[in-house]
Amino acid sequence: MKSGSPAVEAENLVKTYAGDIQAVKGISFAVEAGEAFGLLGPNGAGKTTTIGMLNSTVSPTSGRARLGGRDVARDPIGTRAISSVVFQDSVVDRPLTGRQNLELHLKLWGVRPAEGRARLAELTETVGIADLIDRPVATYSGGERRRMEIVRALLSDPEVVFLDEPTVGLDTRIRHDLFDVIATLRDRTGVTIIMTTHYLDEAERLCDRIAVIDAGTIVACDSPSNFLASIGIEVLEVRADDTQLVVDVLRSHGIAPPDILVIGGTVTASLRTTDGARVLQLLAEASIHVRSATTRSPSLDDVYLRLTGDRITVSSPN
C-alpha cells in the first residue's frame, strides 16, 4: 500500500447496465487501513455492484476505484493480489474436503508450503473449524461452510477483504457466531473490511462506519454511534385513530417535523428534550384516543427510515 493512501477509494463510481439501468449513480467514499466499513441498504440498492467495481469483477461506466493506491481499472492484477472476496454464493468445491479446498487456494496464490500450513492451521482454529476440515465440504452446515470461505479469503494475507452479504441465509444464532468470528479475525490480522449487508444489527455490530445506500446513491455516511445519536434519546411509537391530531400535538410542543414520521396508523417520534411519558400525558390532555404506545431506544432502522423514507425489507433468517 502506498504510504498515506486510503486502503479503498471510490471516486464518483457509476454503473449503467444495458437498457439504461442505473445500478450505481455516482458513489464516493474512502476507507482507511484497518477500518471496517459497511454498505447498508436493501436488495437492489447497488451494494454488490459497488463491491464489484472495487474488486475488478465489474467494470464501471465512469468514475475511479483504487485499492492501496492502485487504480483498479489500470492494474486489476495488482489490486487482486492485495484483496480477497467472500461472495454471496458459495464458491467452494463441495466434493473435496475443507483441507483440499484450502490447500488448492494456497497453491493458486503461490504461498510457500510451510507458511501456508501454518496460516491454515491458525485460521481454521480461530474460526472453529479445525476439527472438520478433513470432511467433505458437502457435509458442512451453512455456517460451517461460510466460516471456511472466510478462511479461504484470508489465506493469501490480503490487505482488503470484501464480504458481500456474509451471513445471508443463515439462522440468527449462526449469524451471531459469525459476527464474533469476523471481529476476532479483524483484531488479529488488522485487515481492512468492506462489507455489504441489509441486516441493521450486523452493520451496527461490525462496522466502524456505515454508508447508507438507497437507489444507487449514498444518502449518508457516519459511525453507528453518530447515526444513533442523531435520532435522539428515545423513540415513541403511537397508534391512534387520528394520526394528524397526534402530529399536531407533537409539533405544538416543540417536536420538529423531521423528527415525526407517519406510516399508516402509526406515528413515530424522535424525542430529544422530553420523554415518552410526558408526550403521552399531552396526548391524554388533548383527549386523543391512543390505541397503543411504546417507547424504545433508537435503532439503525429509525436512521434508515428518516434518511430514505422507507424501511429495509428483508426476509426473516432461515
DRENZA-533623 format. One record per residue (C-alpha): residue in three letters; y, x, z. Coordinates in steps of 0.001 Angstrom, whole numbers, plus 524288, in hexadecimal, padded with zeros to 5 digits. Layout:
// DRENZA-533623
AlaYXZ/...
This chain:
// DRENZA-533623
Met800008000080000/Lys80D6B8051F7FC97/Ser81563808A080881/Gly81E3B7FD8A80CBD/Ser818737F3CF80320/Pro813C77E679807B2/Ala805207E4D0806C1/Val806CE7D8EF7FDEC/Glu812777D4407F612/Ala813FD7C7FA7EDE5/Glu820617C7787E5D5/Asn823767BA727DF60/Leu8155A7B82E7DB3F/Val813607AD1C7D191/Lys806BB7A7F77CBD0/Thr806A279D817C150/Tyr7F9A77991E7BBB2/Ala7F6ED792A97AE9F/Gly7FD2F785607AD7F/Asp8095B78A2B7B4A6/Ile8029A788DE7C1DB/Gln80AAC790A87CB92/Ala801B57951B7D678/Val80B6379ECA7DC5E/Lys81A0A79D817DA6F/Gly820A07AA0C7DEA0/Ile81AA17AEE67EB55/Ser820277BAC67F266/Phe81C4A7C14D7FF3A/Ala819037CE9C80503/Val80E657D20C80ECF/Glu80ED37DE358173B/Ala8032B7E71681998/Gly7FA487E1CA8243C/Glu800347D42D823D3/Ala7F84F7C7A6822D3/Phe7FF697BEAD8196C/Gly7FB6C7B0B78167C/Leu7FDC87A80C80ABA/Leu7FCF579A4B8103B/Gly7FC7178E0A8080F/Pro7F3BF78329802DB/Asn7E9F77848B7F7E1/Gly7F13E786637EB11/Ala7FD6C78C427F148/Gly7FBDF7992F7E9FA/Lys7F5F57A1957F4C0/Thr7E9F77A6867ED89/Thr7F1AB7A8F47E116/Thr7FB457B1287E8D4/Ile7F0277B9167EEA9/Gly7EAA17BAF67E0FE/Met7F7747C0707DBF0/Leu7F80A7C9E47E766/Asn7EA217CF007E582/Ser7EA837CFC27D68E/Thr7E0B87C4CC7D3F2/Val7EB9A7BBD77CEDA/Ser7F6277C0887C57C/Pro803B77BBA37C92C/Thr80BE17B4A87BF19/Ser8178E7BC0A7C48F/Gly81B9A7C3637D0AE/Arg815C07CF607D711/Ala80B5D7D24C7E13F/Arg809877DF2D7E878/Leu7FF117E4327F1AE/Gly802417F0747F958/Gly80DA07F2F37F02E/Arg804F47F2157E423/Asp808317E8637D966/Val7FC597DF5C7D860/Ala7FE1F7DC647C9E4/Arg800417EA9E7C605/Asp7F5E77F0847CEEB/Pro7EB517E6547D154/Ile7E0DB7F09C7D3D9/Gly7E9417F79A7DDCB/Thr7ECAB7EB227E4F4/Arg7DE7E7E6AA7E529/Ala7DAD57F3D37EB08/Ile7E3127F1067F727/Ser7DFF87E29D7F8C6/Ser7D4B37D9397FA4D/Val7D2A17CA8D7F96D/Val7CAA47C07C800C4/Phe7CA0F7B5517F6FE/Gln7C8C57A6D97FA03/Asp7BB667A6807F39A/Ser7B0447AF7B7F754/Val7AE9D7BB6B7EE96/Val7A2A07C1747F503/Asp794E67C23F7EF4B/Arg78CC87B8ED7F785/Pro77F1E7BDF17F419/Leu782F77CB7A7F91A/Thr783D47CEC680776/Gly790F67D08280DD6/Arg78EB67DF2580E6B/Gln78B5A7DFD77FFF6/Asn797B17D8457FC84/Leu7A02B7E112804D2/Glu799DF7EDDF8007C/Leu79BAF7E9C67F251/His7AA147E7927F51B/Leu7AB397F4FE7FB5C/Lys7A5407FB2B7EF30/Leu7AE827F3C37E643/Trp7BA017F8FC7EE1B/Gly7B495806C87EE1D/Val7B47C808107FCDA/Arg7AD1D81406801AB/Pro79FB080FF380704/Ala7A192814EF814F3/Glu7AF2180F25815F1/Gly7AA5B8026B8100F/Arg79F078010E81989/Ala7A7FF8036B8251B/Arg7B2117F9C082034/Leu7A7BA7EF7181D52/Ala7A1CC7F0DB82AE0/Glu7AEFA7EFFF831A6/Leu7B3D27E43182A16/Thr7A7407DC5482AE9/Glu7A6BC7DEBF83985/Thr7B4FC7DAB883B07/Val7B33D7CDC5833F6/Gly7A6207CACF83A58/Ile79CAC7CB7182EE1/Ala796047D88A8318C/Asp7896E7D1AC83568/Leu787FF7C9ED828D9/Ile78C3F7D2D981DBD/Asp77E237D5A381A03/Arg77BAB7C73A8175D/Pro77E0F7C12F809E7/Val78BCC7BBB280913/Ala785D17AEC1804BC/Thr781597ACF0812DE/Tyr78F137AEAB8188C/Ser797347A37481D9F/Gly7A4947A12781793/Gly7AB577A81F822BC/Glu7A2167B3C982244/Arg7A3FD7B515813A1/Arg7B2B77B49F81573/Arg7B2077BF7781F8C/Met7AA387C7C38161A/Glu7B4417C58B80B62/Ile7BF0B7CA0D8148E/Val7B71A7D6618175C/Arg7B5577D86E808C5/Ala7C4037D772806C2/Leu7C69B7E1EA81107/Leu7BC247EBC580D24/Ser7C53D7F28D8038C/Asp7CF3A7F4A380E7A/Pro7DA0F7ED318074C/Glu7E85D7ED4380AEE/Val7E9937DEB9807CC/Val7DF967D3C580905/Phe7E1B17C681802BF/Leu7DAD97BB318099F/Asp7DB067AF2D800EE/Glu7D7DE7A3578097B/Pro7CE967ABAA811BE/Thr7C9187A08981A00/Val7C8F07954B81055/Gly7BCCA78CE68119D/Leu7B8E07924E81EE0/Asp7B7B278A2082B0F/Thr7C1A078B3083601/Arg7B9CA7940D83EFA/Ile7B68A79DB38341F/Arg7C4B279DA582F94/His7C9497A17483D24/Asp7BEFE7AC2483DF1/Leu7C4217B1AB83130/Phe7D2137B1668367B/Asp7CDB17BB09840D9/Val7C65C7C354836E4/Ile7D22F7C47A82DF4/Ala7DB707C76783939/Thr7D23F7D1DB83E9C/Leu7D0937D86D8316F/Arg7DF227D89A82F53/Asp7E16B7DEDD83CA9/Arg7D7167E94583A29/Thr7DA847ECAB82C1E/Gly7E9267EA0582B26/Val7E6D47E3B381DE1/Thr7F1587DB12817F3/Ile7EC9F7CD168165C/Ile7F17F7C30480CAE/Met7EB0C7B60480F56/Thr7EBB57A8B8808FC/Thr7E85E79CBB810E3/His7EAD178E4A81249/Tyr7E66578E668206E/Leu7F26278E4782926/Asp7EB6D7938D83533/Glu7E60379EC782D22/Ala7F3777A2F38287E/Glu7F93F7A1F68361D/Arg7EE6A7A9D583C67/Leu7EC917B4C38328C/Cys7F9B67B72B82BF7/Asp805C27BED983011/Arg80D8D7B788825D7/Ile80B127AB8A81D9F/Ala8109D7A7B281069/Val80FFE7990180E98/Ile80D10795C48005A/Asp80F7B7888B7FA3F/Ala80DB1785A77EBC2/Gly80E1E793DF7E7B7/Thr819D6798317EFA6/Ile81BF679E1E7FD19/Val823F97948080509/Ala824A379CC981173/Cys81F957A990816F3/Asp81F837AD6F8254B/Ser816E47B087830F1/Pro80ECA7A577836D2/Ser816897A65784384/Asn8238C7A52183C7E/Phe81E89799BB83489/Leu81A22792AD840D9/Ala826DF795BE847E0/Ser82E4A78F6A83CB6/Ile8280A7824B84008/Gly82CE57818384E03/Ile826AD7809B85B5C/Glu81EEA7741D8595F/Val81AE176A8284ED6/Leu81B0575BDA8511B/Glu813357528384894/Val816667440D849B9/Arg80FCA738B4842F5/Ala8189172CC5842BA/Asp81A3A71FEF83B61/Asp827FC723B083725/Thr828D47322A83447/Gln8370C7313B82FFD/Leu83B1672C9A83D87/Val83400738448436C/Val83B087416583A0D/Asp8482973B3A83D60/Val8461173D5784BF1/Leu841CD74B65849DD/Arg84DA174E8584183/Ser85713747DF84AC2/His85250750B8855B4/Gly8544B75D7C84EB0/Ile8477F75FCE8477F/Ala84B497650083A21/Pro8462275E8082DB6/Pro83E6676AA58296A/Asp836DB769BA83637/Ile8325D75BCC8337B/Leu8278B7582C82A0D/Val8222574AC7826D5/Ile81490749A482103/Gly80FC073BB981FF0/Gly811537356182D3A/Thr812907423B834A0/Val81F1A7492C8384A/Thr81DC07579E83B8F/Ala8290175E3A84288/Ser82B1176C7B84615/Leu8313276CEA8538A/Arg83A297785685691/Thr842FD7743D861B9/Thr83B9B768EB867D2/Asp82DA37652286AC6/Gly824A475A4D86651/Ala825A17527D872F7/Arg8345B7516487185/Val8333A74D0A8635A/Leu82945742A1866CB/Gln8326173DC487177/Leu83D4773C918676F/Leu8345F734E785E52/Ala830A072BC086978/Glu83EF6729AD86CE7/Ala84141725FD85EA7/Ser8363671BDE85FCA/Ile82E5A7227185501/His81FEC71F158553C/Val8182372BC6854E3/Arg809E172A2B8512F/Ser806487380285513/Ala80CEC744C085869/Thr80836752B085A4E/Thr80EAE75FA485D2B/Arg8090776CE3859C7/Ser80C6D77AF485707/Pro8117877E5F8496F/Ser807797829F83F52/Leu807B77890583200/Asp8049F77BAF82C67/Asp812097774283124/Val818157832F82ABF/Tyr811417808F81DDA/Leu814DA7724381E5A/Arg8233C7754F82029/Leu8235777FAE81592/Thr81C3F777E180B24/Gly81CB9769A580F4E/Asp80DED7690780F46/Arg8023A76D0281742/Ile7F7E477688812EB/Thr7EC6276E2280EF5/Val7DF4A774D48109F/Ser7D15E77080811D5/Ser7CB797711381F53/Pro7C35477D518217F/Asn7B4CE77B5F81F22/
